[in-house]
Amino acid sequence: MRNKIIAGNWKMYTTVEEGVALVKALDAGLAGNDLANKTVIVIPPALHIVSVLAEAKKAGKVHLGAQNCHYEKEGAFTGEISPRMLKDVGVEYVVLGHSERRQYFKEDNGLLAVKTGAVLAENLIPIYCCGETLEQRESGKYKEVVQQQIEEGLFGLSAENISKVIVAYEPVWAIGTGKTASPEQAQEMHHFIRSLFATKYGQDIAANLHILYGGSVKPNNAKELFSQPDIDGGLVGGAALKAEDFLGIINA
């Protein structure tokens, strides 16, 4: 049985003080909660990581992720943060290929393949995002788009490394819009993604691969989404910024 993973992407929100308070509230809400089959991850802005981790360590309930990274260990890359630096301060997970990085910063599958390798080289866990736009969904090309994102971004990895990757399917048309893929739509895509890995790496690896759903996950729809056989949790955006909402999703 795959455990459930609930990851909260804070994006470019919260001050450090607000982030620390949010983790403190999450820890309080998770007190007594059985997390044996759940992994809870918070993914704050880079400036917050050290302070948020210090708070998270007190209760040991939540893990820490980063929203992005560079692909080199070090160098003359002003403004960038390397996987090595993230590991040094206690980060365990790194989000790669979020639709906002693809759209606004023109990150393509080739670059993301290099970043994924760099993250794995530091023994960090990539959360590799894929998903289609509304236009691609309505044109019927959505499976083709997601397949290309996965094949070009991940299929250069060895079977050993691919087993360490978390995939997050995020239909772009459902991110921050209030729209959510129906459980049936989400399950269809998760099953399709798992089948791609089964074809490439075999059924055993595919069966153990964690695939998360991202796109307007909320407490009132999380249970139905997470009950689908191929959905292993969520990459949560807006609802992760309120402890009550995020706890509701975790408890779902």
N, C-alpha and C positions, 0 to 999 in steps of 0.2 A: 504494500500500500504506500502510495506517495503521500507525504505529509503536505499540509496546506501552507502556502506562503502568502503572507499579506504584507505588501511593501507600500509605504506611503511616500510619494514623491512631492516634496514641498515646493519644488520649482523655485522661482525667485520671489518667495514670500517669507515673511517673519523676520524680526530682528533676532539677534542672538538671545536676548532676554526672553522673547516670546517663544523661541525654539526650546530653550531649557525648560520653560514653564510647561510647554506642550508635552515634553518627554516625562516630566514629573507627574503630570496628570495621567498620562498613559500608564506609567508604572503603578500609580495608585489604583487605576481602574483594572489593571491586570493582576493585582494582588489576589492570591487564591485561585487564579484562573489556571486551569490545566493546559499548559502549552506543550505537552509531550508530543502532540501531532501537529503543532503549528510553529511556524517561524515568523516572527514579527520584525519587520525592517523599517527603519525611518531613514529617509534620504534627504537631508537638509542641504541648503546652500553650502558651498565649500568653506566660507568664512565661519560657519557655525560648527563645523565638524568636531573640533577639539572640545569645545564647551559642551556640546550635546552628548558626546561620548562620555565625558566625565560624569554627567548626570545619569546616563544610561547604565553605566557600570555599577552604580549604587545598588540597583535592584536586579540587574542582570536579566531583565525581561525582554529587552529589545536589542536588535543588532543594527549595525550602522552601514549605510551605503553612501556612495557619491553619485552625483548626477552626470558626470562626464570625466574624461581624462585625456591627456595627450598620449601619444604612442611611444615616446622615447623615455628612457630612464632619467635623463637630465640633458641640459643643453641650453643654447641661446634661443629660447622660445618664450619671449616676454608675455606674461599673463597666463601662462599655462601651468597645469599641475600634472605631475607624472604618476603612474601607478605605484611606483616605488615610494613616493611621498605619501600617497594615500594609505598604503600598507603601514608605513612608519607610524602614522597617528592612530591606527586601529581600525581603519575601514576594512570591511569584509566583502562588500558587493559594489559593483560599478554598473550603472545604467549606460547602455550604449545604443545609439541609433534611435533615440526617442524621436518621434515625428517632428518635434519642434527643432531638434538639432538637424534633422534632414531638411526641413523646410527653410529655416531662417539662416542656417550656417552651412547649407549645401553639402552636408556630409553624405557621401555615397557609400554603396556597399563595399567597394574596394578599400576605402579608408577604414570602414568599420571592421573589416576583416583584420587589418593590421592592428587596430586598437584592441580587438578581442584577443589576439595573440599576445599582445603586450600585457594585458590584464591577467591572463592565465599564467604568463611567465613569472608573475609576482605572487602566484597562488591566491589571487583574488577571484571572485566569482562574477562573471559577466551576466548581466540581465539584458539580453539582446532583444531589441524591440523591432517589430515588423507590423505592417498594416497598410490598408488601402485608403485612398481618399473617397469622397462621396462620388465623384465623377467616375472613378475606377470601379466602384461598387455598382453603380447604375449601368455602366457599359458592359458589365459581365466579366470584366478582366481581373477581378479582385484576387482570384486564386493564382493567376499567372503572376501578378505583381508580388504577392507574398512569397511565392515559390522562388522568384528571382532574388528577392531580398535575403532569403535564407540560404539559397545555394551559393550566391556570391559572397555573402558575409560569413558563413559558418562552415560550408562543406569542404574547406581546405584543412579543417582540423582533424586530428587523429580521433579514433574512437575513444581513447582514454580522455582526451580533452573535451570532446563533445559531451561526455557524460557529466561534466562539471558545469555546463552552461545552463542557465535558466532562460527560457524564451518567453517574451511577453507579446501577445497579440493585441494590438490596439488599433481598432478601426478609427482612422483619423476623423471621420465624420461624427464620431461619438465622444471626442475628447473635449471637455469643457463646454459642450453644447447643450447638455441636459438630455441628449438622445443617447439611448443605449441599444446596442445590438440585442435582439431578443435572445433568450437562452438557446433557442434552436439555431439562430444564426451564429452565435458564439460557439456553440458546440460543433457545428458543421466545420468551422474554420479550425478549431483546435484539433479535431479529428483529422482534418486534412493535413495540418502541420505535422502531427504525430506520424501520419502515414509517410510523409516525405523522409523523415528520419529513419523510419523502419526500412524503407527501400534502400537508403544509403548505408545505414549502419547496423541494421538488423532489428528484429522485434524486441529483444531484451533491452537494448539501449533505449529504444523508442518508448517502451513501456515504463521506464524509470525516469524519463525526461519530464521536468516540471515545465508546464506551459501555463502562464498567467493571462488573465483577461484584464485589459485596461481600457477604460472608456466610460466615464460617468458612473462608476460603481458607487452605490450608496447603501445605507443600512437596509432600505426597503426592497432592494433588488439583489443583494449579495447572496442570500441563501439560495435563491433559485438558480443564479448563475453558478455558484460553487457546487451545487448538487449535480451538475452535468458531469458525465464520466471522464471527460478529457480536460476539464478545467480545474487547475490545481491551486487556485487562489487568485489574487488580484494585484495589479499595479494601480494604486489608487492616487488620484490627483487631489481635487478640491476637498473631498471629504476627509482627507488625511490631515487637514489643517485644523480640524476641530476634534478634540479628544473624544467627545461623546459620539460623534459620527464614526470615527475610526474604530473605536471600541465596539460599536454596533456591528461594523463590518467584520471585525475579528471574531466576535461572538457568533456571527452567522455561519 
